[in-house]
Amino acid sequence: MKKNITVILGDGIGPEVTEQSIKILNAVGEQFGHEFTYDYQLMGAIAIDKTGNPLPDATIESALKSDAVLFGAIGDPKYDNDPTAKVRPEQGLLKLRKSLQLFANIRPVITYPALNHLSPLKPEKMDGVDFVIFRELTGGIYFGEKKINEEKTEASDLCSYTQPEIERIAHLAFQYAGRPERRKKLTLVDKANVLETSRLWRKVVQDIAPSYPDIKVDYMFVDNASMQIIVNPKQFDVVLTENMFGDIISDEASVLSGSLGLLPSSSVGTGTTLFEPIHGSYPQAAGKDIANPIGSILSAAMMLEHFNMNEEAALVRKAVAWTLSQGFVSQDIDSVNNYGTSVIGDLIKDFIEQKIPADINKKSVELGKSTII
């Protein structure tokens, strides 16, 4: 199978972690007879520096024509620290989402037994945690009408949703909950006791639910959901919610695994699907070969699944789990005994290529050798 992928390395650690994903995709292609071709394009601070535009037209054109987009990270301190900057890196990502009509952000939250000690929760609460958050991406308070009076003493942000906007992501979430590997449960997170928009969300989901008779649906206010993610995260399977609530609870849930660097995401819409790790650009680590590539590699696994390469995606996830279980982790996970970004990528690649021997010589790995001796 042949697939064309637009690669946007982005800023900070984006190029380093994405390089490892490309390494893994190439290994998968070699093992399974696929051909992946890559079109490298610019977005973010690097695009501003080179073109003056956070999202050049060429990047949009490439993304629209490709089978998927693999993205690294966005952001740079020189823009974060300048509130007067009129052109900012993040404008590129917002424009790309709009250009590709990406309306659903999908974030799996998975924990690994070998890393449970890193979670802020007790280890017994972490066993078996495996849920997915579906966050609406293009509506709600972030995109509503914004007002502020001349004296700057009163401001408002309009939260607005339409039935079709809710229906399209709700159908995606129901379909995902019906997958064989899921537990056939969907939780709508809202604030229907207060907000009209939440009451509309609840009505739309209730109207859709009979079309998915195998899926159990429950409803949870967002304040309770925020607490339940900490108290009993194992209860969740597929979580569906609006833009702002999704933004907040997905960041909350991301700490369960012990590191932001572990979690992938995809953004789905009517156009090309975008895959990216949830972490930021982490400029302090850029170029030091210390960043965690797992989030990006698992985003590539989500891409493989998007291509219906399910066996290939499962192998990548198995390789990641093996790497973590063996203690081959990056600095964000273990500040003392850690391995470089490229070494972790090489280990996962070697696992996929079946080059991992039964007797692992960690000393050779520590020396940065790409193949274990």
Helices and strands as residue ranges (DSSP letters): E 2-10, H 14-32, E 35-41, H 45-51, H 57-65, E 68-73, H 77-80, H 89-99, E 102-110, G 113-118, H 123-126, E 130-136, E 146-148, E 155-157, H 163-177, E 185-190, H 196-208, G 209-211, E 216-221, H 222-231, G 233-235, E 238-241, H 243-254, G 255-257, G 260-262, E 264-269, E 274-277, G 283-285, H 294-306, H 310-325, H 341-352, H 362-366
